[in-house]
């Protein structure tokens, strides 16, 4: 390498350091630290829940541990990619992303879809099981925000008009109905909460939110009266209404989860030492009921720390929504808050018996690539909003 080449290399390094320095200083480090810590929680809890279950691991106790670490690394890489892409370019790609996720959900309903535990919700892509409903949530947030905020950010409207609201509801409604057909009532409820959160953050007329809530209530009554729910869904609601109903059958999962959490006491039985967990009494403990591992092995203190970390993520996201200079960023951040808050509450609630079992994963913690990828993409979007300058239209 010649002297001139060496100077050019040094100059490029200086330019890189000068460009990356301000970005690193502007990142929301509490949000990033809380997300990373939650992911570490997830790796440890998933390993504890699966290491003694050869029927799941094919005899390799580190199988789920390895997959969880790889999924988390990929998730962080996706977040970095979203930040590097920038909010302006991401906003330009929203129609493409929406079309891709809509197509993926449609494919789930075809023979291409994969059925697991009696539900057709997955696709096999490159040897990996993918749940498109997880990505639907982030694309709905981005698409609705684009439609609701474009005229406001351009300065032509003080708030979203009726046409913008109707278009955004149609954009959210199409994938939501497809998700319901899979059937995935839990994800459908989550999408409903996201839509409500986005409408409230957009400053659309309160009548739209009231109408959405009314339509949801009427729809729930119609679904119940017309017996449109599958039997296992009815059984889950019945077990929620009466925890003593069939504890050895439909109520078994939730009952065993509560026993595990109660056995943890204040400080827990110790990581990898939970009697319920090592005894394999709680089914689906690496996914739906991963919180029961925290409750049993880390106790009230550890489970409380996990909830506090989720609270930090939501707090920082709300700060980003509050401080964003344009409506688009505010609406996106608020939609992510609604998504993560409902999903965390629902998952922890069903472990504690205060919510019905719906199969929603605990963000950053439950095993599953799709859920982890979506959560980390959301972190990348939030960081991108924090870094952005005011949009000019």
TABEL-V143720 format. One line per field, one symbol per residue. ss: DSSP state (2 for helix, 1 for strand, 0 for the rest). phi: phi as a letter, one per 30 degrees, with the letter a starting at -180 (. if undefined). psi: psi as a letter, one per 30 degrees, with the letter a starting at -180 (. if undefined). A space follows every 50 residues. Layout:
ss->???
phi->???
psi->???
This chain:
ss->00222222222222222222222222002222222222222222222222 00022220000022222222222222222222222022222222222222 22222222000001110011111110011102222222222222222222 22200000000222222222222222222220002222222222222222 20000222222222222222222220000022222222222000000000 02222222222222000000000022220000000000022222222222 22222222222222222222222000222222222222222222222222 2200000000000000002222222222222222222000000
phi->.dddddddddddddddddddeeddddddddddddddddddededdddddc dccddcchicdcededdddddddddddddddddddidddddddeeddddd dddddddedceddccbhibcbbbcbhicdcceeddeddddedddddddce ddddicbdaeddddddddddddddddddddddcbdddddddedddddddd ddideedddddddddddddddddddchddddddddddddddbeddhdcbd cdedddddddddddidcidjeibddddddidcdhddcdcdddddddccie ddddddddddddedddddddddcddbdedddddddddddddddddddddd dcicbddbidddeicddkdeddedddddddddddddddcedcl
psi->kleeeeeeeeeeeeeeefefeeeeffljeeeeeeeeeeeeeeeeeeeeff fgiffefhfjfgeeeeeeeeeeeeeeeeeeeeeeeleeeeeefeeeeeee eeeeeeeeflfflkkkhgkjglkjjhgkkkjffefeeeeeeeeeeeeffe eeffgfkflkleeeeeeeeeeeeeeeeeeeffkieeeeeeeeeeeeeeee ffglkfeeeeeeeeeeeeeeeeeeeghfkleeeeeeeeeeejffjhffcf geeeeeeeeeeeffbeflfkkggkeeeffhfjlhffdehfffeeeeffae eeeeeeeeeeeeeeeeeeeeeefkfleeeeeeeeeeeeeeeeeeeeeeef efgfllkfgkljkfelkkeeeeeeeeeeeeeeeeeefllkkg.
